[in-house]
Amino acid sequence: MITEIGIVAGEIWHFLDQNQEVTLSKIISNIDRPRDNILMSLGWLAREGHILLLQDKKDYRISLRK
């Protein structure tokens, strides 16, 4: 499972690199992975300090930390 989380984290990283700041909903709809795996991967990236998470009214905005 750890390997899968790492793979999905890489996919998210590349998606954010190409799209700058996006919503959580956009990540979930554009990355063809289970929602739970996406959330775990985002948690990993956030814990490692690689992404910024900002809570919006109904969603989260996510971007790479530069």
VEXLO-516685 format. One record per residue (C-alpha): residue number from 1; x, y, z; residue in three letters; chain. Coordinates in nm, 3 decimals. Example, Ala and Ser with C-alpha at 12.3 -4.5 7.8 and 13.67 -1.06 7.14 Angstrom:
2
{i 1 | c1 1.230 | c2 -0.450 | c3 0.780 | aa ALA | ch A}
{i 2 | c1 1.367 | c2 -0.106 | c3 0.714 | aa SER | ch A}
This chain:
66
{i 1 | c1 0.000 | c2 0.000 | c3 0.000 | aa MET | ch A}
{i 2 | c1 0.287 | c2 0.239 | c3 0.076 | aa ILE | ch A}
{i 3 | c1 0.419 | c2 0.192 | c3 -0.277 | aa THR | ch A}
{i 4 | c1 0.076 | c2 0.272 | c3 -0.426 | aa GLU | ch A}
{i 5 | c1 0.052 | c2 0.588 | c3 -0.213 | aa ILE | ch A}
{i 6 | c1 0.393 | c2 0.696 | c3 -0.341 | aa GLY | ch A}
{i 7 | c1 0.295 | c2 0.633 | c3 -0.702 | aa ILE | ch A}
{i 8 | c1 -0.027 | c2 0.834 | c3 -0.666 | aa VAL | ch A}
{i 9 | c1 0.166 | c2 1.111 | c3 -0.488 | aa ALA | ch A}
{i 10 | c1 0.391 | c2 1.132 | c3 -0.794 | aa GLY | ch A}
{i 11 | c1 0.090 | c2 1.156 | c3 -1.024 | aa GLU | ch A}
{i 12 | c1 -0.054 | c2 1.435 | c3 -0.809 | aa ILE | ch A}
{i 13 | c1 0.283 | c2 1.614 | c3 -0.810 | aa TRP | ch A}
{i 14 | c1 0.295 | c2 1.610 | c3 -1.190 | aa HIS | ch A}
{i 15 | c1 -0.069 | c2 1.720 | c3 -1.218 | aa PHE | ch A}
{i 16 | c1 -0.005 | c2 2.015 | c3 -0.986 | aa LEU | ch A}
{i 17 | c1 0.315 | c2 2.104 | c3 -1.170 | aa ASP | ch A}
{i 18 | c1 0.117 | c2 2.129 | c3 -1.496 | aa GLN | ch A}
{i 19 | c1 -0.193 | c2 2.300 | c3 -1.353 | aa ASN | ch A}
{i 20 | c1 -0.062 | c2 2.521 | c3 -1.072 | aa GLN | ch A}
{i 21 | c1 -0.333 | c2 2.564 | c3 -0.807 | aa GLU | ch A}
{i 22 | c1 -0.635 | c2 2.333 | c3 -0.833 | aa VAL | ch A}
{i 23 | c1 -0.922 | c2 2.220 | c3 -0.615 | aa THR | ch A}
{i 24 | c1 -0.939 | c2 1.883 | c3 -0.447 | aa LEU | ch A}
{i 25 | c1 -1.245 | c2 1.806 | c3 -0.662 | aa SER | ch A}
{i 26 | c1 -1.042 | c2 1.869 | c3 -0.979 | aa LYS | ch A}
{i 27 | c1 -0.763 | c2 1.637 | c3 -0.863 | aa ILE | ch A}
{i 28 | c1 -1.011 | c2 1.362 | c3 -0.782 | aa ILE | ch A}
{i 29 | c1 -1.188 | c2 1.396 | c3 -1.117 | aa SER | ch A}
{i 30 | c1 -0.867 | c2 1.409 | c3 -1.323 | aa ASN | ch A}
{i 31 | c1 -0.652 | c2 1.142 | c3 -1.160 | aa ILE | ch A}
{i 32 | c1 -0.789 | c2 0.796 | c3 -1.228 | aa ASP | ch A}
{i 33 | c1 -0.720 | c2 0.649 | c3 -0.885 | aa ARG | ch A}
{i 34 | c1 -0.946 | c2 0.562 | c3 -0.589 | aa PRO | ch A}
{i 35 | c1 -1.045 | c2 0.868 | c3 -0.385 | aa ARG | ch A}
{i 36 | c1 -0.898 | c2 0.718 | c3 -0.066 | aa ASP | ch A}
{i 37 | c1 -0.558 | c2 0.671 | c3 -0.233 | aa ASN | ch A}
{i 38 | c1 -0.563 | c2 1.031 | c3 -0.354 | aa ILE | ch A}
{i 39 | c1 -0.642 | c2 1.156 | c3 -0.004 | aa LEU | ch A}
{i 40 | c1 -0.368 | c2 0.944 | c3 0.155 | aa MET | ch A}
{i 41 | c1 -0.119 | c2 1.065 | c3 -0.106 | aa SER | ch A}
{i 42 | c1 -0.214 | c2 1.428 | c3 -0.046 | aa LEU | ch A}
{i 43 | c1 -0.164 | c2 1.372 | c3 0.326 | aa GLY | ch A}
{i 44 | c1 0.181 | c2 1.232 | c3 0.259 | aa TRP | ch A}
{i 45 | c1 0.273 | c2 1.527 | c3 0.036 | aa LEU | ch A}
{i 46 | c1 0.139 | c2 1.774 | c3 0.293 | aa ALA | ch A}
{i 47 | c1 0.325 | c2 1.607 | c3 0.581 | aa ARG | ch A}
{i 48 | c1 0.648 | c2 1.618 | c3 0.383 | aa GLU | ch A}
{i 49 | c1 0.592 | c2 1.989 | c3 0.312 | aa GLY | ch A}
{i 50 | c1 0.564 | c2 1.952 | c3 -0.065 | aa HIS | ch A}
{i 51 | c1 0.218 | c2 2.106 | c3 -0.109 | aa ILE | ch A}
{i 52 | c1 0.011 | c2 2.392 | c3 0.023 | aa LEU | ch A}
{i 53 | c1 -0.350 | c2 2.325 | c3 0.126 | aa LEU | ch A}
{i 54 | c1 -0.592 | c2 2.613 | c3 0.163 | aa LEU | ch A}
{i 55 | c1 -0.949 | c2 2.555 | c3 0.275 | aa GLN | ch A}
{i 56 | c1 -1.207 | c2 2.731 | c3 0.063 | aa ASP | ch A}
{i 57 | c1 -1.578 | c2 2.757 | c3 0.147 | aa LYS | ch A}
{i 58 | c1 -1.669 | c2 2.418 | c3 -0.001 | aa LYS | ch A}
{i 59 | c1 -1.343 | c2 2.271 | c3 -0.123 | aa ASP | ch A}
{i 60 | c1 -0.966 | c2 2.278 | c3 -0.077 | aa TYR | ch A}
{i 61 | c1 -0.721 | c2 2.459 | c3 -0.304 | aa ARG | ch A}
{i 62 | c1 -0.394 | c2 2.273 | c3 -0.350 | aa ILE | ch A}
{i 63 | c1 -0.065 | c2 2.381 | c3 -0.504 | aa SER | ch A}
{i 64 | c1 0.300 | c2 2.282 | c3 -0.499 | aa LEU | ch A}
{i 65 | c1 0.518 | c2 2.459 | c3 -0.245 | aa ARG | ch A}
{i 66 | c1 0.779 | c2 2.654 | c3 -0.443 | aa LYS | ch A}
